[in-house]
């Protein structure tokens, strides 16, 4: 039986029970009034029977008087056969009582059956509830395990990217040291891809300084870890293969060599994608500082003045 048909049947049974209860209430009221009428009728019949017997006795005594009125004899003869009718409803009441007793027994049986059905339904509900809870727990474990595997893959990928960036930077640093030892021109370290001459002028004005330090970069919706290779009073270059769109607001956590950890905000101004034709240029993003606190700006400025700035050709 479907839930809709079961609900319809339950509604029908409820309507029938309500109608029977109404009829039973009306019958109970009628039975009460009838019982009162029967009691009065029996009392009146008893009183009339006593009165009749008294009149008969008085007429019989009066009829013995020789001078009695002839009508007395006529009245005595008339009342001689008179009887007060008996009210007999005991048989009907007996039948009614038997019917009520049977109905009560039937209702008791229904109550016992309903209680048994209720216990069975409660046990079945408990079994279904436990099954649903077990299934929900299994689903949560599956989701958590899947999320853990995804995080592990992402962390492994990030570590691999960081290691590749460190290896590449170390190779470039060794090449620069060897060239300097041989007295050759130091090859230019990878810097930001210029999008316009104005950006090149700004880079020279800010005097970017190359450095080796890990920097965590977090945006509102993603967390990125890159390898910093260039920093300046105006901004910093983050070597990373994670795509960060231009205009993204970011937070930077980094530590200058020998300095204290710093937290600054910035915005991505340019992006350099990986290019197989120029493998020596590491992919990354250029982040311009925004709202740089005065004390942080002073620390960065002091750091820059202790290093020889390297300018990039136009």
Secondary structure as the mmCIF struct_conf table of DSSP 4:
data_model
#
loop_
_struct_conf.conf_type_id
_struct_conf.id
_struct_conf.beg_label_comp_id
_struct_conf.beg_label_asym_id
_struct_conf.beg_label_seq_id
_struct_conf.end_label_comp_id
_struct_conf.end_label_asym_id
_struct_conf.end_label_seq_id
HELX_RH_AL_P HELX_RH_AL_P1 UNK A 3 UNK A 63
TURN_TY1_P TURN_TY1_P1 UNK A 64 UNK A 64
BEND BEND1 UNK A 65 UNK A 65
TURN_TY1_P TURN_TY1_P2 UNK A 66 UNK A 67
HELX_RH_AL_P HELX_RH_AL_P2 UNK A 70 UNK A 80
TURN_TY1_P TURN_TY1_P3 UNK A 81 UNK A 81
HELX_LH_PP_P HELX_LH_PP_P1 UNK A 84 UNK A 86
HELX_RH_AL_P HELX_RH_AL_P3 UNK A 90 UNK A 181
TURN_TY1_P TURN_TY1_P4 UNK A 182 UNK A 183
HELX_LH_PP_P HELX_LH_PP_P2 UNK A 184 UNK A 190
HELX_LH_PP_P HELX_LH_PP_P3 UNK A 192 UNK A 194
BEND BEND2 UNK A 195 UNK A 196
HELX_RH_AL_P HELX_RH_AL_P4 UNK A 197 UNK A 206
TURN_TY1_P TURN_TY1_P5 UNK A 207 UNK A 207
STRN STRN1 UNK A 209 UNK A 219
BEND BEND3 UNK A 220 UNK A 221
STRN STRN2 UNK A 223 UNK A 231
BEND BEND4 UNK A 233 UNK A 234
STRN STRN3 UNK A 235 UNK A 239
BEND BEND5 UNK A 241 UNK A 242
TURN_TY1_P TURN_TY1_P6 UNK A 246 UNK A 247
STRN STRN4 UNK A 249 UNK A 255
TURN_TY1_P TURN_TY1_P7 UNK A 257 UNK A 258
BEND BEND6 UNK A 259 UNK A 259
STRN STRN5 UNK A 261 UNK A 272
HELX_RH_3T_P HELX_RH_3T_P1 UNK A 276 UNK A 278
TURN_TY1_P TURN_TY1_P8 UNK A 279 UNK A 280
BEND BEND7 UNK A 281 UNK A 281
STRN STRN6 UNK A 284 UNK A 290
BEND BEND8 UNK A 291 UNK A 291
HELX_RH_AL_P HELX_RH_AL_P5 UNK A 294 UNK A 305
TURN_TY1_P TURN_TY1_P9 UNK A 306 UNK A 306
BEND BEND9 UNK A 307 UNK A 307
HELX_LH_PP_P HELX_LH_PP_P4 UNK A 311 UNK A 313
#
